[in-house]
């Protein structure tokens, strides 16, 4: 079995030093997003509520990116059979689920304050919820076995197939009429947003990308350590359940 | 009450709730990853 690139000092937990830069990068990115979102002027119609845009949209876009990375890494695993790709796919899926959950939660807050309801069975909302649960299923599938190869193969197949939901979710507001607004930036000829708002939105997306890369760095490190633990436990001479049970002797011998 | 009639202070409450949910979730997730890394490292070193 190939366990990826865990050689030398990197695989020895006593020698490898934990890198702290991802935590600092996350903190800086979070603060920059917060400041930018509160400095930009409010929208003419939605007023202060429009500021929710700067966390809702980046979370959704980064969830798309995370699931696309899962698909690419899953395809690479099926091709190369390297566990490094499996860890990247799984880590990205977990962060994607987190970001989709955030998109839904923040979207519900925005919906309640603007539409007057927490939830409506609009195509965009419903498909996003389905995508959330399908990727939760992906994470559950990975917990169904301790066999690293079987786990990687099964989840890679799902990781490749499940990505079809990303364009479905994104274009749902164009393909079906619903309550959710259509894209403001998908029509380059006539962008419906003020320049300051567009710049702030792209800055927030860039900062969320920094957070995604930082989280991925640490999450992949965790996946590598967890795989090493599983491997060690598999190879260790541990007692097997049922070893203490002795088969009864047949034929009345004592 | 939807935003057309909503006082500015109430609008800020909703914005604060959205940002609070986002940032608390991200911080809790980051802390959980950090804690799981520490635990895995301890286990690999043979500490309980």
Interface residues (C-beta under 8 A of the other chain):
Chain A: X13 X14 X18 X23 X26 X30 X34 X37 X46 X47 X48 X49 X51 X52 X55 X56 X59 X98 X101 X102 X105 X106 X109 X110 X112 X113 X114 X115 X116 X211 X215 X218 X219 X221 X222 X225 X226 X228 X229 X232
Chain B: X1 X2 X3 X6 X8 X11 X12 X14 X15 X17 X18 X19 X21 X22 X23 X25 X26 X29 X30 X33 X34 X36 X37 X40 X41 X43 X44 X45
